[in-house]
């Protein structure tokens, strides 16, 4: 319960940052995908189910406020959260390369899926342009931000685990 | 000795004076920053006021942008007014000197706006000088240069030239007629030799939007004007009723379609 509450607060914070503050420090009109960082890192740290739920809530928020139909982003984020959760088995807190790689490839898959479903389906074939001007810049910016944000999420997560363990010992 | 004590007294006096002055400087600096911010806001609001006068035949309400699209594919944003203020879906948004977009969904104190530069939006427009209709479509690839595309312009007499004003057309479904969209930038003949297409520069600076105006009047639909009046009454009664009446309006529209 406590874990869910903390994750929910983190989702709301990231959503607000991404849609308000980061819009003002956007490079070339591109904002980093904080919600993807959060979804991917929750998936890696906690497992498939938690990643799936986090991704679903993140996507649903975007759908409600910006999507043209309900459920599109929720579905994409949910699948990505679930797939990232599979990597929980080989996750060690000391290793930062694996989570970073997973966050970046998640963001790439997200961008590519968006291109295919939203643009390619409307006969916009200029994939090189969209790669160079939307997908790649977003990945680079997300990478830079995740260097700061991922350790923070990791810290909150380990701290939370400690607190829960301690209170569990007290009751035994 | 007396000199010395006088000096000391002086120093005390000066110190307290210095403190007071320092405090005053701090206060004034804060005030100055506030005033500068207000001046910036004032110039923005003055521009909006000018725009208000240009389209004075419509009732309007000002709103602030509070969030922008979370992704990088489309251009939509959220404003801080909703059904409480009488705003409903399909109302037009203007800013700067022209059309911004329309409302696609609305809550009690927020509304989602889809802009005309978004890749998935199209507006029926009209060249002001020759009254020829065209379709204005947002495009992600051209918007990097501050332009959007238009197509299906029928101009057999070659009357349309570069720099002509494009406004919303009379036959548009959702947009009120005569709102400035932008200026024609390039003009090419299509391969079918019947229509023309090209690029136009929007009148609004979409990168630096802060405040917008919502036009509280909706484009009249075929379902008769009674639908519109009942809807505005329902807005006063509450949002639940509003959705009811819009459902009625929809059913009315479908019945006219059947006819």
Contacts between the chains, C-beta under 8 A, distances in Angstrom:
chain1	res1	chain2	res2	distance
A	15	B	70	7.0
A	16	B	67	7.8
A	18	B	70	5.3
A	19	B	67	4.0
A	19	B	68	6.0
A	19	B	69	7.4
A	19	B	70	5.3
A	19	B	78	7.8
A	20	B	66	7.2
A	20	B	67	5.5
A	20	B	68	7.7
A	23	B	67	7.8
A	23	B	68	4.5
A	29	B	72	7.1
A	29	B	207	7.4
A	30	B	72	5.1
A	31	B	70	7.6
A	31	B	72	6.4
A	33	B	71	7.7
A	35	B	70	6.9
A	61	B	70	7.9
A	62	B	70	4.7
A	62	B	71	7.0
A	65	B	67	6.7
A	65	B	70	7.4
A	65	B	78	5.9
A	65	B	112	6.5
A	66	B	69	4.9
A	66	B	70	5.7
A	66	B	71	7.1
A	66	B	74	7.3
A	66	B	76	5.2
A	66	B	78	7.8
A	66	B	112	7.0
A	68	B	104	7.3
A	68	B	114	7.6
A	68	B	120	6.9
A	73	B	71	7.8
A	114	B	71	7.0
A	114	B	73	5.8
A	118	B	73	6.1
A	118	B	119	7.8
A	118	B	120	7.5
A	119	B	73	7.6
A	119	B	119	7.0
A	119	B	140	7.8
A	122	B	120	7.5
A	124	B	119	7.7
A	124	B	141	7.9
A	126	B	141	6.3
A	129	B	141	5.3
A	130	B	140	7.3
A	130	B	141	7.9
A	133	B	140	7.8
A	133	B	141	7.8
A	133	B	144	6.5
A	134	B	72	5.0
A	134	B	73	6.6
A	134	B	140	7.3
A	137	B	72	7.8
A	138	B	72	5.5
